[in-house]
Amino acid sequence: MERRIGELTVRIDRLLCVGFADCVDEAPEAFALDEEGLAAFRSATEATPEERLLRACEACPVDALTVLDAQGRQIVPAP
């Protein structure tokens, strides 16, 4: 699952996600747990400030969220 948000590309690896919901705690307007208890994008994701979005992705304890910059370089988790 992938979404372009401003200059960033955010990916959710649902095979890695175990539903801790740390991303939801940090940015509930961007992420939610779906009916399977896994991270999913919400429709308001684009309205999330970049710093909150990055903090939410960095909060994932299993690195199920990946963020790429405009040049396609991985910035979360830190390479």
N, C-alpha and C positions, 0 to 999 in steps of 0.2 A: 504494500500500500504506500503510495507516494503522493505528495502534494507540493506544488510550487507556492511559496509564500513570500511575496516580495522578491528579494534577491536570493532567497534561500530555497533549497529543496530539502524537504523533511521526509524521511522514510520510516515507516513502522514495520518492523520484522515481527509478524505475528507468530512465527515459530519460536522466537526467543521470548516474547512477552509472556509473563506469568501473572499479570494483573495486580501488581503491587499498588498501582494507581498513583505513584509519586508524580507522574506527569499531570494527572488530573488535579492533584493538590496544588501544583505550581501554576497551572494555566487551565482552569476548568472551562474557559471559553473556547479553548483550542482542542482539548482532548476529553474523551469520556470512555468509560468501559462499556462495551457492547453487550449483547445478550449472552455471549460466550465468556464474558468477564475479561476480555482483552482490550488493549488500547485501540482507539479508533479516532479519526478526525471528527470534529464537530463542524457545523457549517460556519461558525464565526471565527474559524482559524485565522483568516486573513486579517482580522481586526486585532489580533494579538500583537502587542509590541515585541519587537525582535528580541530584546533582552529577556523578557518573560518566556518567550518561546525557547530560547537557548537554555535558560535555567531549567525549564521543564524537561527538555531533552537530556540535559546533563544529569538530572535527578534519577534517571532510570538506572536501577542497580544491576540490571542484566544487559545493558547496552542494546536494548531493542529499538531505540530511537537513534537515527543517524541524521546528521545535518551536513549538507554540502553548501559551500559558498557559490557565488555567481560563476566562478571559474571551474566548478566541479570538484574542488578540493574538500576533503572531509575535515570538518572543524569540530564535530561532536559525534562520537566520543573523540577526545584528543588523540591524534595519530601517534 
